[in-house]
Amino acid sequence: MGLPAGYVTDFGLPRTGELRALGNGAVSQQAEEALRVLVHSKCPPA
């Protein structure tokens, strides 16, 4: 998912706890790119 090593696994949680902590989170790299595209898009004002 593009997260640093140990971002979830270094806390001693059981596997189910790790998966719960990750949840349905957006992939960080994809979320960053989506925001970059939105910020730099040339949309007419609403």
Summary of the structure (lengths in Angstrom):
residues: 46
radius of gyration: 15.7
end to end distance: 34.1
largest distance: 49.0
contacts: 65
relative contact order: 0.16
helix: 52%
strand: 0%
